[in-house]
Amino acid sequence: CAVETVRDKTTDAVAESAFRWSLTLISKILVRTILEGSTIVMKAINTNSARALRKAIAIAPRSKRATELLNITVGTQSISPFYWAIDSGSLECAKAMIEDLLTIRA
């Protein structure tokens, strides 16, 4: 455990308590981000499945498809699923996103 490692490295109880508090805060932020940002598009990206991405985006109206692929807002923060796909190495999903964005629809 990280807190035990800090305990072994220092005798300062305040430093250990501050480290424990920091880890708790970080874990709460991560859980909130995962829960609020768990859209079907992001789940498809996390599995790197182009098929799942196409299925996820198929339910979006044409007027909102690009927005769903390029911008998700969680609380006050925004993230681009397209950027996330590239950054996390989900290149199959990134390719499917580009194909969908460049598709001309009647």
SETORMI-571879 format. One record per residue (C-alpha): residue in one letter; chain; x, y, z. Coordinates in steps of 0.2 Angstrom, whole numbers, plus 2048, in hexadecimal, padded with zeros to 3 digits. Example, Ala and Ser with C-alpha at 12.3 -4.5 7.8 and 13.67 -1.06 7.14 Angstrom:
2
  type  mol    u    v    w
     A    A  83E  7EA  827
     S    A  844  7FB  824
***
This chain:
106
  type  mol    u    v    w
     C    A  800  800  800
     A    A  806  811  7FC
     V    A  802  818  80D
     E    A  80C  80B  815
     T    A  81B  80F  80A
     V    A  81A  822  810
     R    A  818  81C  822
     D    A  829  812  820
     K    A  831  821  818
     T    A  82C  82E  824
     T    A  828  830  837
     D    A  81D  83F  834
     A    A  80B  83B  837
     V    A  805  84B  82F
     A    A  80E  846  81F
     E    A  806  835  81F
     S    A  7F5  83C  823
     A    A  7F7  848  814
     F    A  7FC  83B  809
     R    A  7ED  830  80D
     W    A  7E2  83F  80B
     S    A  7E9  842  7FA
     L    A  7E7  830  7F4
     T    A  7D5  831  7FA
     L    A  7D1  841  7F1
     I    A  7D9  83A  7E1
     S    A  7CF  82A  7E2
     K    A  7BF  833  7E4
     I    A  7C3  83E  7D5
     L    A  7C7  82F  7CA
     V    A  7B7  826  7CF
     R    A  7AC  835  7CB
     T    A  7B5  837  7BA
     I    A  7B2  825  7B6
     L    A  7A0  825  7BB
     E    A  79B  835  7B3
     G    A  7A6  833  7A4
     S    A  7A1  821  7A0
     T    A  798  824  790
     I    A  795  816  784
     V    A  7A2  81E  778
     M    A  7AF  81E  786
     K    A  7AC  80C  78A
     A    A  7AE  808  778
     I    A  7BF  811  778
     N    A  7C5  808  788
     T    A  7C2  7F7  77F
     N    A  7C9  7FE  76F
     S    A  7BB  7F6  765
     A    A  7B6  7FF  755
     R    A  7A6  7F5  754
     A    A  7A1  7FA  766
     L    A  7A5  80C  761
     R    A  79A  80B  751
     K    A  78C  804  75C
     A    A  78E  811  769
     I    A  78E  820  75D
     A    A  77F  818  752
     I    A  772  81E  75F
     A    A  778  830  75F
     P    A  76F  83C  753
     R    A  779  842  744
     S    A  779  854  74B
     K    A  782  84D  75B
     R    A  78D  840  754
     A    A  79D  84B  752
     T    A  79A  852  764
     E    A  799  841  76C
     L    A  7A9  83C  763
     L    A  7B3  84C  767
     N    A  7AD  853  777
     I    A  7A6  84C  788
     T    A  7A3  857  797
     V    A  7A5  850  7A9
     G    A  7A1  85D  7B6
     T    A  7AB  86C  7B0
     Q    A  7B8  862  7A7
     S    A  7B7  85E  794
     I    A  7C0  850  78B
     S    A  7C1  84A  779
     P    A  7BD  838  777
     F    A  7C7  838  767
     Y    A  7D7  83F  770
     W    A  7D4  832  77E
     A    A  7D4  824  771
     I    A  7E4  82A  769
     D    A  7ED  82D  779
     S    A  7E8  81D  781
     G    A  7ED  813  771
     S    A  7DB  80E  76C
     L    A  7DF  811  75A
     E    A  7D1  805  753
     C    A  7C5  811  75B
     A    A  7CE  820  756
     K    A  7CD  81A  744
     A    A  7BB  816  745
     M    A  7B8  828  74C
     I    A  7C1  830  73D
     E    A  7B7  825  731
     D    A  7A7  82A  73A
     L    A  7AB  83C  73A
     L    A  7B0  83D  728
     T    A  7A0  833  722
     I    A  794  83E  718
     R    A  782  83B  71D
     A    A  773  840  713
***
